[in-house]
């Protein structure tokens, strides 16, 4: 197989020939067709996440947003067979811990690990697939619980995005915040996750959906995904403008979908009304601090994080694809650019420039 390997932060990927063992008991070999290029991978490339914290190990095959075809299954696998089309789930769950029993598999305390290892063909050096997936490659071996079978008529590029960004954004609105019909919402950041947050608010029935970003191009894109109003935070105070758009009260729900700097985190709280709910969706660089005035929460405001859109992938992936098939969820429009594996560095360059909603790597 071929894989894009990252040896150190702030370096280019090296596309290498990599060996991978056949799946062992409870494992599945997937031939990848598409992989999304996610901002979480970009954090690692830029060195903003520390490998010592246990998030990843270098050298690594990054990528965690993948879709493909099952090629081989290990002993005991019953949910998929060779030829099945699947989306990969980067947060597989054990089904036995407290979080799993309570219905929050996205927060599993004992996620399963794979026994099969990737090794560089020329040197034998072990490389680590990011979060057990490593979708910047032509193949990967994953635990059975990390694959979700999908209908054969779903395009792989669109399906791959459901594996992370779409589920994270739509789920933050529908599952985490539980946005109610007729309410007002604001979304800070109009990248792939933010646009998915906007779509989640629309699907949930919000009557006001305010998109906030620094780029007019992204705000125009937000309108296509359902935003009713836009605010360019480079030209006006987003908190003040959001309150003006909501009769001075602020929104019922707000979402921070950037995860880079302190200001939007604080603004996402201050733009909500009494007992408003703020959900932090963006995964910030390690060490990011947010300083609040204690009075920011005195009106019984609620602030919470969202991990993977509080999703249950076996249920939520098919539901999201059903929404796509019926025209209620825009996935085609999210795919801005396509790149080959050899063009992976370019895919991160355009991500850094903010020119895409989402890019995908294609392997066919």
N, C-alpha and C positions, 0 to 999 in steps of 0.2 A: 504494500500500500504506500501511498504518498501522504505526507503530512507536513504542515507548516509548523516548525519548532521554534519556540522562543527560548533562548539560552539565558539572556540577561535583560532586565528592563532597559529601556531607551536604546535598544538595538533593533536591527531589522530581523524579520523572520527568515529562517532558512528552510526551504522546501527540501525534504529529505526522503529517501526510501526508508521505510520503517517496517519492521516485522511485528506481527501481532499473532498471538496464539488463538487457536480455536476456542469457542466458548466452553466453559466448564459448567458444572451443574448449576442451574438457575440463571444462566447467562445467555445473551443473545448477540449474535454478530449482525451488524447493520451496515449495508452499503449506503453511504450517505449520498444524497443527490443535491441538497441545498443546506447552507448554513447561514444564519444571520450574523451580522457583524455588530456586536452589542457594545454599549458604553462600558459595561463591566469589564470586558476584555481590554478596552482602552485604558482603564484605570491600571491594569496590570502592566501593560506595555509602557505606560508613563512612569511606573514605579510608585504610584500613589497608594497601592495596597501592599502591605508588608507580608512576605511569604512566611516570616517567622510567626505571624499571628495564626497560621494554619489555614488560610484561605486557599493556598495553592503551593505547589512545589515546582521549582525550576531545575532542569529544563522541562518545558511543558508544551503539550499540544493544546492551545487555547481553543475557545469556541464551546458554546453550551446551548445553542439555538439551532437544532438540526432536525432534518426530516430525511427519510430514505426508505429502503426496502430491506426487509429481513432476509439475510442470506443463509443463516444457519442458527440452530438453537441447541442449547445444551440440555443435558438430562433433566427431566422434571418440568421443563417449560411447557405450559399449557395454554397461555393466553394469546400467543401468536405462533404462526408457522412460516416457513420460508415462502417468500413472495408477498407477504403482507406489507402494506404501506404503513409507516409509523412516524409519529413525532416523538422526540426524545424529551424526557422530563429531567431537568437538572437537580431536582430535589426529591429523589426517591425516598420512600418512607418504609420503616420497618413494620408498621402495623401493630406494634406491641407496646410502645412507650405511652406515657401519659398524654402527650400531645396528639398522637395518632388516635388514641381511644376517644379523645374529646372532639375529634373531627377536624383537627388542624394538622394534616400530614405535611404541610409546607414548613412546619416548625419541628419536624421529627428530631428526636434527641439521639437516635442511634441509626442513622441512615446506613444502608448496606454498602459494602465496598466490593469491588471486582477483584477476582483472583488473577485474571489475565493481565499481562503487562505489555506495554509497547517498548520496543528496543530499536535503536538506530541500527540499520542493517550493516553499515560499514564498520561500526565500533562496538556494537553490543551494549552501548550505554542505555540505561533505562530512562524513558521519558514518561512524564506523568500527564494523563489526560485531565484537563481542567474539570473539576467537580465530577469526575468519573465518566465524562462524555468525550471531550476532545474532538469537537465537530469541525475543526479546521483540518480535515483529513478525509480521505476517500472511504475509510472504513473505521468502525469502532466496535468494541465489545462492552456491553453494559448489562447491569442486572435486569432481570425480567420486569421488575416494577418500574424501571426507567423508560419503558416503551409503552406507547399508547397507540393502539391500532386505529387507523382512520380509513375512510372510504377511498377507493382507488381513483375517484374522479376529482379529488382535491389537488390542486397544483402544489408541487413540493416547495416552491419558493414561499408561497403564502402560508403553507402549513408550518414551515420552519419558524416563522415569526411568532406563531402561536406558542411555540416552545418556551418563550421568555417574554419579550417586550409586550406583546398584545395581552397575554394573560396577566402580566404584572400591572398594566395600565387599566384595562377594563375591569379586572378583578378588584383593584383598589377602590373603584367607584361602586361596583355592585356588591362585592363580598365584604370588603373591609369597612368602608364608610356606610354601605347600605343606603345610598342616595334614594330619597323618596320622590315620587312624582310631584311635579309642580314647584319644586324647590329651586334655589339659586346656587350656582357653583362657580368656582374659579380654579383654573389650572395654570400653574407657573411652569413654563417650559414646554415647547412644542416640538420636541424631537419625537422619536418613535414611541416612547413610553407616554409622553404627554399627550400626543395625538390619540393614543389608545385610551388614556384617562378621559379625554373629551368624548370619545365614542361611548365609553361606559356611562358617562353622565347622560348622554342623549338616550341611550338604550333604556336607562333607568327612569326616564321621563322628566328629567330636569327641564324647567322652562327657561332658565337663564344659564348660559354656559359662557363664561368669560375666559378668554385665552390671554396669557401674559407671556411676552417674550421680548428679546432685544432686537430681533430682526423682522422687518416688515414682510420679507418673503415667507418666513415661517408663520406669521400671523395670517397671511393670506391662505396658506395651506390649512391652517386651523379652521378657517371658515368652511372649507370643503369637507371637513370632518365633523361639522356640526356646531362650531362655536357661534354663538349669537352676537357676541361683542368681542373686541380685541383691545388690548392695551399694550403699547410699546413702552416698556419700563426704562428705556434709555432716554425717553423724552418727557415722561410724566411720572408722578408718584403713583405706583400701582395701587397702594392701599387707598389713597384718597379717591382715585378714579373708580375703583371697585365699589366703594361706598356710595359715590355719586350715582352709579348705575343700579344701586339697590336701595333707593330712597333713604340713604344715610345709615342704614342698619348694618350693611355688610352681607356676605353670602352665608348660606346655611352650611356649605361644605367647601373646603379648599384643599388643593393638592399641590405639594411641592414635588415636581418631577424633573429636577435638574441635578441636585446633589453635588454641586461644585463649590459654592461660596455661601457665606453665612446669610446675606441679606434676604434671599427668597424664603429661607426657612422662617425668619422672623416675620416677614411680610405676609406669609401664608397664614400665620396666626392672627395678626392684627387686622386682616381684611374680613375676618368672620364676625358674625353677630353674636349676641348673647347665646350661650350654650351651643355655639357653632362648633363644627368638627373639622379639625385639620389633620390631614393624612400626609405623612412624609414618605414619599415613594422613592425618590432619588437616593442612590447609594453613594454617600459622600466618601472622599478620600479619608483614610485612617488619620485620626488626630483632628478632624474638623470639629470646631466648637461653635456652639450657638449660645449667645448671651441674650437673656430676656430680662425685661423689667418684670418683677414679680407681679405687678398689677395687670400684665398682659393676660393673665389667666383668671383674674378675679370675677369675671362675668360667667363663671362656670364653663369656660371653654374647654374642649377636649382636644388633646394632641396625641396622636398615635402613629406608630410606624406601620408599614405594610410590607410583608415579605412574600414575594411571588404572588401578589394579589390575593392573599388568603385563599389560595386555590386548592382544589382537589383535582389534580390533572386528569384522572380517569373519568371524572364527570365533566369537568369544565372544558377540556380540549374539544370533545365532540359537540358540546353545546355552542361553543364559540364558532365552530365550523358550520353548524346549522344556521347560526345567525348570518354567517358569510354567504351561505348558499341562498338564503332568502333576501339578501340585499340589505340587511340591517347592520352589518359590520363590514367596513371597508378594509379589505386586505390588499387588493390589487394596487390601490393608490398608495399604499405604504412602501411598496417596493420601488425605490427611486433609481437604484443602480445595481448592475450585476457585474461581478468580477470572477475571473478564474482563480484557482488556488495560487498560481504564480503571481497574481496581481494583488495579493493580500495587503502588502504595504500601502498600495494606492488606496485600497478601501478604507484604511484608517486615516489616510491623509484627507479624504473627502469628509469623513466623519468629523475630524478636527476642525475643518473649515465650516461646518454647519450647513453643508449644501444638500444634505439628504435627510429624508425621513428615516429610511432604513436601507442599507445595502445588503446584498446577499452574495455569498460565494456559491458558484454552481460547479458541479463535478461531472456533468454530462453534456 
